[in-house]
Each structure stands twice: as C-alpha cells, then as structure tokens.
Amino acid sequence: MAKKILVLSGSPRKNGNTSYLVKWFCEGACAKGAQVEVVNTAFLRYKATGCISCRQCQKTAKYECVIDDEAKPVLARMALVDVIVMATPLYFYAASAQLKLVMDRMFSLYKWDNKADTMATPLEGKTLVLLASAFEDIGLDTLEKSFAITADYSGMKFASLLVPDAGESGDIVKVKGARKKAIALGRKVA
Ligand SMILES: Cc1cc2nc3c(=O)[nH]c(=O)nc-3n(C[C@H](O)[C@H](O)[C@H](O)COP(=O)(O)O)c2cc1C
C-alpha cells in the first residue's frame, strides 16, 4: 500500500533552502509511489499564537485541537498518515517559530492520565522525519536531539537530514550531496 506522507515546511522563504529539501525529499518519496501532501506552516491563517495551553484537548476523547483555524485540519491529518516530515531552517539553534506554531498544538494528539501515569497517542508506530538547513554546523545536533526525543517519547521511528553551509536562499543547491541524500531519504521512508 502506498505510504501517506504529510510534510510540514516551516520556512517563510518560499524558494529557500528548506523548500529545496522538501522538493527533493518529495521527489524520492513520490518515485516510490507515496501519497505526499506539503503544508507550509508559515502561510496558514491562525487564530492563536501557537498552543495556548488551554488544555481543552485533554477533556475529550478526540485527538483534536479546539482552536478552529487552518492548523486544526492539518493536525487531524497527522493522526492519519504514516510519515510526518518536519522541515525547518535552524533559527537560533532551534526549529523556526513558524513550524512551532503547529508543532506545539500537537499537544492535542496526546492524552495523558497523570494519575495512572499513562500516555496515549495515534502517532505511535509512525515515522518522524526532520529536514533542516543552517548557515553553519553549530546547533543542528541540538535541534536533531529535540526531535529524536519527541519521536522516542511518541513511539515513533526517527530519521533526519541536516544540511549546514546553506545561508542565502538557494545556497543548498551548491552543497555537495544534499540533493542526493534528500531524495534517498524520501525513497527510504516511502
Ligand atoms: C531568524 C534566523 C535565525 C537563524 N539562526 C541560525 C542559527 O542559529 N544557526 C545557523 O547556522 N543559521 C541560522 N540562520 C540561518 C538559516 O538557518 C539558514 O539560512 C537556512 O538555510 C534558511 O533556510 P530557508 O532558506 O529555508 O529559510 C538563521 C536565520 C534566521 C532568519
């Protein structure tokens, strides 16, 4: 069966390095027959500045964010796909705020029972992929670690591609091996 892949791209630059990583990854995944959807989290219309910690999602059995905006159906689709890809430029040694706007609202995709000390999530068994580019090779490992811990906590498999030496828009095209590695990763997880 064709794998379903949801790509969240968190760069405000439409033709930036992140967009190349996404394009190449999708090229690989589509070549293997995957169904791929790409959402740029920088251009969704939001009703809140990220997760507002209202905890309303914890009061219902549904894995659903109560904030009714363009991020809500994207979050719902995360529960239905096989692979979730998060693509981000490195911003101050972390993911971009544009990606975090959606990421933090993934709180609604977990149910915690603190008394029983249990957690349940439909993300379990899926694969999380991190694609990231940066100007220099400092901090990409920190970013990767935060995503790897999230994947582990959620019972997800994890894969990543980190590309330094990409500062200006499109510089990534000149980084040796970046395109090949992104296509290969797309093929691998599809
Ligand atoms: C707000 C901001 C913060 C950044 N912080 C870092 C950083 O901490 N380390 C780094 O190497 N590059 C940093 N950069 C550079 C970007 O990570 C790099 O140019 C990336 O490839 C941009 O991807 P894009 O073209 O998809 O936007 C920063 C850029 C911006 C705009």
Ligand as a Chemical Component Dictionary entry (heavy atoms), coordinates in Angstrom:
data_LIG
# 
_chem_comp.id                   LIG 
_chem_comp.type                 NON-POLYMER 
_chem_comp.pdbx_formal_charge   0 
_chem_comp.three_letter_code    LIG 
# 
loop_
_chem_comp_atom.comp_id 
_chem_comp_atom.atom_id 
_chem_comp_atom.alt_atom_id 
_chem_comp_atom.type_symbol 
_chem_comp_atom.charge 
_chem_comp_atom.model_Cartn_x 
_chem_comp_atom.model_Cartn_y 
_chem_comp_atom.model_Cartn_z 
_chem_comp_atom.pdbx_ordinal 
LIG C1  C1  C 0 15.897 34.303 12.461 1  
LIG C2  C2  C 0 17.032 33.497 11.927 2  
LIG C3  C3  C 0 17.804 32.774 12.807 3  
LIG C4  C4  C 0 18.849 31.995 12.322 4  
LIG N1  N1  N 0 19.590 31.277 13.211 5  
LIG C5  C5  C 0 20.595 30.494 12.748 6  
LIG C6  C6  C 0 21.397 29.737 13.647 7  
LIG O1  O1  O 0 21.200 29.734 14.859 8  
LIG N2  N2  N 0 22.403 28.982 13.134 9  
LIG C7  C7  C 0 22.656 28.930 11.787 10 
LIG O2  O2  O 0 23.584 28.239 11.391 11 
LIG N3  N3  N 0 21.891 29.610 10.910 12 
LIG C8  C8  C 0 20.886 30.393 11.356 13 
LIG N4  N4  N 0 20.117 31.099 10.466 14 
LIG C9  C9  C 0 20.293 30.854 9.017  15 
LIG C10 C10 C 0 19.291 29.847 8.448  16 
LIG O3  O3  O 0 19.179 28.702 9.265  17 
LIG C11 C11 C 0 19.702 29.379 7.055  18 
LIG O4  O4  O 0 19.891 30.477 6.213  19 
LIG C12 C12 C 0 18.668 28.423 6.452  20 
LIG O5  O5  O 0 19.245 27.698 5.409  21 
LIG C13 C13 C 0 17.473 29.199 5.933  22 
LIG O6  O6  O 0 16.549 28.329 5.346  23 
LIG P1  P1  P 0 15.454 28.906 4.310  24 
LIG O7  O7  O 0 16.216 29.399 3.127  25 
LIG O8  O8  O 0 14.561 27.765 4.022  26 
LIG O9  O9  O 0 14.724 30.000 5.017  27 
LIG C14 C14 C 0 19.103 31.918 10.917 28 
LIG C15 C15 C 0 18.310 32.678 10.044 29 
LIG C16 C16 C 0 17.308 33.459 10.521 30 
LIG C17 C17 C 0 16.470 34.269 9.556  31 
# 
loop_
_chem_comp_bond.comp_id 
_chem_comp_bond.atom_id_1 
_chem_comp_bond.atom_id_2 
_chem_comp_bond.value_order 
_chem_comp_bond.pdbx_ordinal 
LIG C1  C2  SING 1  
LIG C2  C3  SING 2  
LIG C2  C16 DOUB 3  
LIG C3  C4  DOUB 4  
LIG C4  N1  SING 5  
LIG C4  C14 SING 6  
LIG N1  C5  DOUB 7  
LIG C5  C6  SING 8  
LIG C5  C8  SING 9  
LIG C6  O1  DOUB 10 
LIG C6  N2  SING 11 
LIG N2  C7  SING 12 
LIG C7  O2  DOUB 13 
LIG C7  N3  SING 14 
LIG N3  C8  DOUB 15 
LIG C8  N4  SING 16 
LIG N4  C9  SING 17 
LIG N4  C14 SING 18 
LIG C9  C10 SING 19 
LIG C10 O3  SING 20 
LIG C10 C11 SING 21 
LIG C11 O4  SING 22 
LIG C11 C12 SING 23 
LIG C12 O5  SING 24 
LIG C12 C13 SING 25 
LIG C13 O6  SING 26 
LIG O6  P1  SING 27 
LIG P1  O7  DOUB 28 
LIG P1  O8  SING 29 
LIG P1  O9  SING 30 
LIG C14 C15 DOUB 31 
LIG C15 C16 SING 32 
LIG C16 C17 SING 33 
# 
